[in-house]
Amino acid sequence: MGLVEERRHELVALLGRVWPEWGEVLAALTARGLAPTPDGWSELEDAQRAEGLPQLPDQLNRRTAAALVAPHSKATLTDRRLAALGDAEATYDGSVRLRPPQGLVAITPQGRVDLAAVAAVLGEVSIPERALSAGLALEGTIRAALLVENLGAFCDLRAVDGWLLVHVPGWDTATVARLLERLLHVPLIHFGDLDPNGVRILRHLRALRSDLRWFVPEFWTELVEAKGLPGVRPEDIDLGEAPALVRELASRGLWLRTRGERRRRPARRKV
């Protein structure tokens, strides 16, 4: 398919009415050696935004960065757009919720804080991603770290002396990954849902730490008949190294999900 030359003047006239600047854009594309295509136009706009960037700080939230180098704050930060940021790091700015053991101290260039003392007042502590990326260190003895997927279980589990409890909210593991870098010599245990997504999350976390253990309490076998939820095992899930209960559930088309002792609030309707 191509342009009918006899109708070119009609197309030019139409473009002039609906897009008066098209000639300037075409000239800019040609000057940069870019194709007059949607991809070429997108690359041109990215280049023009990059040229107009102010001096950037060392870290920038990804939404702020996208607002500067992309069409809007929720646009994708492609490799080209990230390169335009130069040395500025685009951050997700998540946080990781902890229930720390006694004696655990966080150290940053700004000072020291006793995490257990903070948790004694607030019930838990939250560490932001930027503090971890800026070099936050942990000092103190941690016997083991328990990664808990479900928020109710994270809040309601009884504390174990010397254990660090970490909330891992599903696939939101970017900040948790930075925390795990500080727990290289600490035994890691994961307590999550026994359903397809729970299995996938466990395998994703094992890609970060291959020594991660899968915690499946023995008493859960007593809950299968009463609490088992029907569900088909997806073909992409390999359960060869899964605990026996997980394999049994999958063979029966059942799954179990962790829950805290608190009642769940009814979902709010969107209005």
C-alpha positions as CSV (number, residue, x, y, z in Angstrom):
1,M,0.0,0.0,0.0
2,G,1.3,3.4,-0.9
3,L,0.3,7.0,-1.4
4,V,-1.5,7.8,-4.6
5,E,0.5,10.7,-6.0
6,E,-2.6,12.3,-7.6
7,R,-4.1,12.7,-4.1
8,R,-1.0,14.0,-2.4
9,H,-2.2,17.6,-2.3
10,E,-5.4,16.4,-0.5
11,L,-3.4,14.7,2.2
12,V,-1.1,17.7,2.6
13,A,-4.1,20.0,3.0
14,L,-5.7,17.6,5.5
15,L,-2.5,17.5,7.6
16,G,-2.3,21.2,7.5
17,R,-5.8,21.5,9.0
18,V,-5.5,18.9,11.7
19,W,-1.8,19.1,12.5
20,P,-0.4,22.5,11.5
21,E,3.1,21.7,12.9
22,W,3.6,18.5,10.9
23,G,6.1,20.1,8.5
24,E,8.3,21.3,11.4
25,V,8.1,17.8,12.9
26,L,9.1,16.2,9.6
27,A,12.0,18.6,9.3
28,A,13.2,17.7,12.8
29,L,12.9,14.0,12.1
30,T,14.9,14.4,8.9
31,A,17.6,16.5,10.7
32,R,18.2,13.7,13.2
33,G,18.0,10.9,10.7
34,L,14.8,9.5,12.1
35,A,12.1,7.7,10.2
36,P,8.8,9.5,9.7
37,T,7.0,6.8,11.7
38,P,5.3,6.7,15.2
39,D,8.5,5.1,16.6
40,G,10.6,7.8,15.0
41,W,8.4,10.5,16.4
42,S,8.5,9.0,19.9
43,E,12.3,8.9,19.7
44,L,12.3,12.6,18.6
45,E,10.1,13.6,21.5
46,D,12.3,11.6,24.0
47,A,15.4,13.4,22.6
48,Q,13.9,16.8,22.9
49,R,12.8,16.2,26.5
50,A,16.2,14.9,27.4
51,E,17.9,18.0,26.0
52,G,15.7,20.2,28.2
53,L,16.4,18.4,31.5
54,P,17.5,20.4,34.5
55,Q,20.3,19.2,36.8
56,L,19.0,16.1,38.5
57,P,19.6,14.8,42.0
58,D,21.3,11.5,42.7
59,Q,17.9,9.7,43.2
60,L,14.5,10.4,41.6
61,N,11.2,8.6,42.1
62,R,10.3,6.7,38.9
63,R,7.0,8.7,38.5
64,T,8.9,12.0,38.7
65,A,11.5,10.7,36.3
66,A,8.8,9.6,33.8
67,A,7.2,13.0,34.0
68,L,10.6,14.5,32.9
69,V,11.7,12.1,30.2
70,A,8.4,10.5,29.0
71,P,5.0,11.8,28.0
72,H,3.6,11.5,31.5
73,S,4.4,10.3,35.0
74,K,2.9,6.8,34.4
75,A,4.6,6.2,31.1
76,T,7.1,3.3,30.8
77,L,10.7,4.2,31.6
78,T,12.4,2.5,28.6
79,D,16.1,2.0,28.4
80,R,16.4,5.1,26.2
81,R,14.5,7.2,28.8
82,L,16.6,5.8,31.7
83,A,19.8,6.7,29.8
84,A,18.6,10.3,29.6
85,L,18.6,10.5,33.4
86,G,22.4,10.0,33.3
87,D,23.7,9.1,36.8
88,A,20.4,9.8,38.5
89,E,18.9,6.6,39.9
90,A,15.2,6.0,39.3
91,T,13.7,4.6,42.5
92,Y,10.5,2.7,43.2
93,D,10.5,4.1,46.7
94,G,8.9,1.2,48.4
95,S,9.4,0.3,52.0
96,V,9.8,-3.0,53.9
97,R,7.9,-3.6,57.1
98,L,9.8,-5.4,59.9
99,R,9.2,-6.8,63.3
100,P,12.8,-6.8,64.6
101,P,14.4,-8.9,67.4
102,Q,15.9,-7.3,70.5
103,G,19.2,-5.6,69.9
104,L,18.8,-5.0,66.2
105,V,20.2,-1.5,65.3
106,A,20.0,0.3,62.0
107,I,23.1,2.5,61.1
108,T,23.2,5.2,58.5
109,P,25.5,8.2,57.9
110,Q,22.9,10.2,59.9
111,G,23.1,8.1,63.0
112,R,21.9,4.9,64.7
113,V,18.5,3.8,65.8
114,D,17.4,0.8,67.9
115,L,14.8,-0.8,65.7
116,A,13.5,-3.0,68.6
117,A,12.9,0.1,70.7
118,V,10.9,1.7,67.9
119,A,8.9,-1.5,67.4
120,A,8.2,-1.6,71.1
121,V,6.3,1.7,70.7
122,L,4.8,1.3,67.2
123,G,4.6,-2.5,66.9
124,E,6.9,-2.6,63.9
125,V,9.3,-0.5,61.8
126,S,9.3,0.5,58.2
127,I,12.6,1.0,56.3
128,P,12.4,2.9,53.0
129,E,14.2,1.9,49.8
130,R,16.3,5.0,49.7
131,A,17.7,4.3,53.2
132,L,18.8,0.9,52.0
133,S,20.2,2.1,48.7
134,A,22.1,4.8,50.7
135,G,24.0,2.2,52.7
136,L,21.9,1.4,55.7
137,A,23.6,-1.3,57.7
138,L,22.1,-3.7,60.3
139,E,24.0,-4.4,63.6
140,G,22.9,-7.2,66.0
141,T,22.2,-10.9,66.1
142,I,19.5,-12.4,63.9
143,R,18.9,-16.1,64.4
144,A,16.7,-16.3,61.3
145,A,14.5,-14.2,59.1
146,L,10.9,-15.2,58.4
147,L,9.5,-13.8,55.2
148,V,5.7,-13.6,55.5
149,E,3.5,-13.0,52.5
150,N,0.1,-12.4,54.1
151,L,-0.2,-9.1,56.1
152,G,-2.6,-10.6,58.7
153,A,-0.1,-13.4,59.4
154,F,2.8,-10.9,59.6
155,C,0.9,-8.8,62.1
156,D,-0.5,-11.6,64.2
157,L,2.2,-14.2,64.4
158,R,3.8,-14.5,67.8
159,A,7.3,-13.1,68.0
160,V,10.1,-15.7,68.2
161,D,13.2,-14.7,70.3
162,G,16.0,-13.6,68.0
163,W,13.9,-13.8,64.8
164,L,13.3,-11.0,62.2
165,L,9.9,-11.0,60.7
166,V,9.7,-9.4,57.2
167,H,6.5,-8.6,55.3
168,V,6.8,-9.6,51.6
169,P,3.6,-8.4,49.9
170,G,3.3,-10.7,47.0
171,W,5.3,-9.6,43.9
172,D,6.4,-6.3,45.5
173,T,9.9,-7.5,46.3
174,A,12.1,-4.7,44.9
175,T,12.8,-3.2,48.4
176,V,12.9,-6.6,50.1
177,A,15.7,-7.6,47.7
178,R,17.8,-4.8,49.0
179,L,17.1,-5.9,52.6
180,L,18.2,-9.5,51.7
181,E,21.6,-8.2,50.7
182,R,22.1,-7.4,54.4
183,L,21.1,-10.9,55.5
184,L,23.6,-13.0,53.6
185,H,24.6,-15.1,56.5
186,V,21.1,-15.3,58.1
187,P,18.9,-18.4,57.5
188,L,15.8,-17.4,55.5
189,I,12.4,-19.0,55.7
190,H,9.3,-18.2,53.6
191,F,5.8,-18.5,54.9
192,G,3.3,-17.9,52.1
193,D,0.1,-19.1,50.4
194,L,0.0,-22.6,49.0
195,D,-1.6,-21.6,45.8
196,P,-0.2,-21.0,42.3
197,N,0.8,-17.4,42.9
198,G,2.3,-18.4,46.3
199,V,4.4,-21.0,44.5
200,R,5.5,-18.5,41.9
201,I,6.5,-15.9,44.5
202,L,8.5,-18.5,46.4
203,R,10.4,-19.4,43.3
204,H,11.0,-15.7,42.5
205,L,12.4,-15.2,46.0
206,R,14.6,-18.2,45.6
207,A,16.1,-16.6,42.5
208,L,17.3,-13.9,44.9
209,R,18.4,-16.4,47.6
210,S,18.8,-20.0,46.6
211,D,19.0,-21.1,50.2
212,L,15.5,-19.9,51.0
213,R,13.5,-22.5,52.9
214,W,9.8,-23.1,52.4
215,F,7.9,-23.2,55.7
216,V,4.8,-25.5,55.5
217,P,3.5,-26.3,59.0
218,E,2.6,-29.9,59.6
219,F,-0.7,-29.0,61.2
220,W,-1.8,-27.6,57.9
221,T,-2.6,-31.2,56.8
222,E,-5.5,-31.0,59.3
223,L,-7.0,-28.0,57.5
224,V,-7.1,-29.4,54.0
225,E,-10.6,-30.8,54.2
226,A,-12.1,-27.8,55.9
227,K,-10.1,-24.9,54.3
228,G,-8.9,-26.2,51.0
229,L,-9.9,-24.1,48.0
230,P,-10.6,-25.6,44.6
231,G,-8.2,-24.6,41.9
232,V,-6.5,-26.0,38.8
233,R,-2.7,-26.4,38.8
234,P,-1.3,-24.3,36.0
235,E,1.0,-26.1,33.6
236,D,3.9,-23.7,34.1
237,I,4.3,-24.6,37.8
238,D,7.0,-27.3,38.6
239,L,6.4,-28.8,42.0
240,G,9.3,-31.3,41.8
241,E,11.1,-29.8,44.9
242,A,7.9,-28.7,46.7
243,P,7.0,-30.0,50.1
244,A,4.8,-33.1,50.2
245,L,1.7,-31.2,51.2
246,V,2.0,-28.8,48.3
247,R,2.3,-31.7,45.8
248,E,-0.7,-33.4,47.5
249,L,-2.9,-30.3,47.2
250,A,-2.0,-29.8,43.6
251,S,-2.8,-33.5,42.8
252,R,-6.2,-33.0,44.4
253,G,-6.9,-29.6,42.8
254,L,-6.9,-27.8,46.1
255,W,-4.9,-24.9,47.6
256,L,-4.5,-23.3,51.0
257,R,-4.0,-19.6,51.7
258,T,-2.5,-18.1,54.9
259,R,-4.7,-15.8,57.0
260,G,-4.1,-13.9,60.2
261,E,-6.4,-14.2,63.2
262,R,-8.1,-10.9,62.6
263,R,-11.2,-10.7,60.5
264,R,-10.9,-9.1,57.1
265,R,-12.7,-5.9,56.6
266,P,-15.3,-6.0,53.8
267,A,-14.0,-4.5,50.6
268,R,-15.0,-0.9,50.0
269,R,-17.0,-0.2,46.9
270,K,-15.6,2.2,44.4
271,V,-17.8,5.2,43.8
